[in-house]
Amino acid sequence: MESKLSDRVKDFVPSKANGGDSAPKAADTALSLVDHVEKSIGDASNAVQETARRVWSQAGEAAGDLADTSRSAGDFVARQINDPPLAAMLLGAAAIGYFASLLIHGRR
């Protein structure tokens, strides 16, 4: 099991017999700073995870929108390809009929 940084710092705290009164104050300050850094790292980690979740969610929504738009564009193109042949055939038949009537009746 991994030990926390603050636990490792506590192992290096000198006793009063060896270092006097300033060493425990410095050790307490160091422990406080280590605790603050560990909390900041935990907060940053949570923020990164939340941001990653939001980005993933937005990417999924964008992919869904793109799929819907692609489907709509495909349907539009299919209609444009399938519908005009009927209109073109009717227009062609009308043009052929007009020119046929000109040939049959001639210009007068």
N, C-alpha and C positions, 0 to 999 in steps of 0.2 A: 504494500500500500504506500502511495506517495505521501510524504510529509509536506505540510504547508511551509512556506518560507518563514513565517513567523515562528514556527516550532523550531526550525533550524537556527534562527537567530537567538532564541532563548538558550540554546546550548552554549553559546559563546558569552553569556552575561557573566562578568567577573564578580567575585564575592566582595564584600566590604573590606575584608582583611587584606586583599591584594590591591584593590584600586581606590579605595576611599569612597567618598560620597558622589563624586562626579561620574563615575563609571555607571552606576545604576541609573542615573538620570539620562545619560547618553543612551544606555540600552533601552530604557523606556521610550525615549524619543525615536530610536531606531525601530522598535517594535510597533510604535504608533504609525510611523511612516510605512512600514511593511504592510500593516493591516489596511492602511489607506490605499496603497498600491494594489493589493489583492482585491479590495472592494471595487476600485476603479476598473481593473481588468475584468472582473465579473460583470460590471455594468456595461462595459464596452462589448463584451461577448454577447450579452443579452440583446443589446441594440443591433449588433451585426446579424444575429439570428432573426430578429423581428424584421429587419430590412430585407433580408434574403427571402423570408416568407412573403412579404408584400410584393417584391419583385417577381417571385415565382407566380403569385396569384395574378398579377397584372399581365405577365407574359402569357398565362393561360387564357385570360380574357382576350388579349390581342390575337392570339392564335385562333380562338373561336370566331372572333369578328372577321379575321382574314378568311377563314374557311367559309363563313356565310357569304362574304362578298364574292369569293371565287365561285361559289355555287350559283349565286345570282348572275354573275357575268357569264358563266357557262350556259345557263338557261337562256339568257338574252341572245347570245351568239347562236345557240341552237334554233331559237325562234326566227332569227334573222336569216338563217340558212334555209330553214324549212318553209317559211311563209312566202317569200318572194317568188319562188318558182310558179306558184299559182297565179300571182299577179302578172308575172312576166308572160306566162302562157296566154292569159286573157288579153293582155296588151298586144302580144304577137298575133293572136287570132284576129283581133280587131284590125291590125295593120294589114294582114293578109287579105281580109275581107274587103277592106277599102281599095287596095291595089287590084284585087280581082274584079271589083266592080268597075274600076277605071278601065281595065282591059276589056271587059265584056261590053260596056256601054260606050267606051271610047270618049274622047273629048269632043264636045260639040260646040 
